Amino acid sequence: MTGTFALLKQRRFLPLFVTQLLGAFNDNLFKNAMVLFVVYGVFNDEASETAFSAIATGLFILPFFLLSALSGQLADTRDKARIIRIVKFCEILIMLVGAIGLVLAWLGWAVHLVAIPLMLLALFAMGIHSTFFGPIKYAILPQHLKSDEVLAGTGLVEAGTYIAILAGTILAGVIDVEWAAIGVVVVAALGYWTGTKVPPAPPEHEETGIDWHIVRSSIALVRGTMHIPRLYLAILSISFFWTIGAVLFIQFPPLVKNILHADKSVASLFLAVFSIGIAIGSVAVNRLLKGQVSARYSPASVIVMGVFVLAFYWVCRDWGANAEGLLYDIYSWSSRVWSTPPARLYDIQGFLAHDGVIPLLASLLGIAISGGMFVVPLYAFLTTTVPKDQTARTVAANNIVNSGAMVAGSLLAIGLGFAGVGVVDQLLMSAIMCLVSAWLAQKLHRACD
């Protein structure tokens, strides 16, 4: 095993990689089990479903906006491996609360009054967990890896994250909530165990005091980072990208149910294809750049992403026109064609029989691959252009701006939904935002390369 994947044999990288992978898997197993249950089992109108999906996304993102400054200070001034152990232990407690909510939902007991609030509480707490773990997973790489390994390590972390998202998303779509409840607790325990294997990562200077005032420290952190033109452009580019990603992820479950008329297994397939694409793009751009940290391919990548978003929009818009004559009778093993759409939703077999499925999935995969190629070099740029004792705070500042943009995107999706703008038409907003990201990435490329 050589090159990028050789890092997976190194103790200085493998435990962190596996811990991050398990955390991303657990986040998505829990979140998607919850969202799919509510979208398919509780609500029955597109606006409410989109709103719940957006609320769930917003609650998970909100801690990044509120607490990233604190997490960045801790990661830069305390042993990162010790923080990992504390954070992963807390994940076990959080998932116990989430598991209770999932079990109550499965039993049908106080779904609106207790089960859903408990699940949303656990999701918010997992956002806090990820807020404190996020800066570490990037900031520890320059400390444990050689300078020519950082881009490869960043690409592997991103690829592993989305492979884990893929696995958690698929599993959430095919198992019942009671099994998801057991799974999230078991995975949290495994994550704690692997976290204990991460080698020590002491601070680059002596431990200093922490500013616990989250508003003051957040303003100071962003102000202290964003005045540097290159970091300013990189952070804004990443923020626009993740706003696009948040809006797409919010739209997927209600779009699959109401526009594509498919069940939750197809919604999981959508999220899985997106995750595969990000993983492919994350590794591919490292090969193209040959280990060099550069934004060279980022402008073109996000332009291509916007083209694929438009293609996805057109396929979704015309999906219903192609429905007649290709829906299979899912009650039998025969291939008898129906003359009118059935009352119930497509399963995977029926969905894959649709004439538009190949361009639909191809455009979705294209969005994700080009997105991965866009964002990975920018993350590597954040961690390699500042002193090692400032990397966590730089990532934390990035998280504050990113999360603020994503929360704004979630609120916009809710507002557009209740204003009568359908999930398909909202895709056009994502395509337009790709142009802004491309412009910012081009400015960054000119400033740095």
Secondary structure, 3 states (H helix, E strand, C coil): CCHHHHHHHCCCCHHHHHHHHHHHHHHHHHHHHHHHHHHHHCCCCHHHHHHHHHHHHHHHHHHHHHHHHHHHHHHHHCCHHHHHHHHHHHHHHHHHHHHHHHHHHHHCCCHHHHHHHHHHHHHHHHHHHHHHHHHHHHHCHHHHCCHHHHHHHHHHHHHHHHHHHHHHHHHHHHCCHHHHHHHHHHHHHHHHHHHCCCCCCCCCCCCCCCCCCHHHHHHHHHHHHHCCHHHHHHHHHHHHHHHHHHHHHHHHHHHHHHCCCECHHHHHHHHHHHHHHHHHHHHHHHHHHCCCCCCCCHHHHHHHHHHHHHHHHHHHHCCHHHCCCCCECCCCCCCCECCCCCCCCECHHHHHCCCCHHHHHHHHHHHHHHHHHHHHHHHHHHHHCCCHHHHHHHHHHHHHHHHHHHHHHHHHHHHHHHCCCCHHHHHHHHHHHHHHHHHHHHHHHHHHC
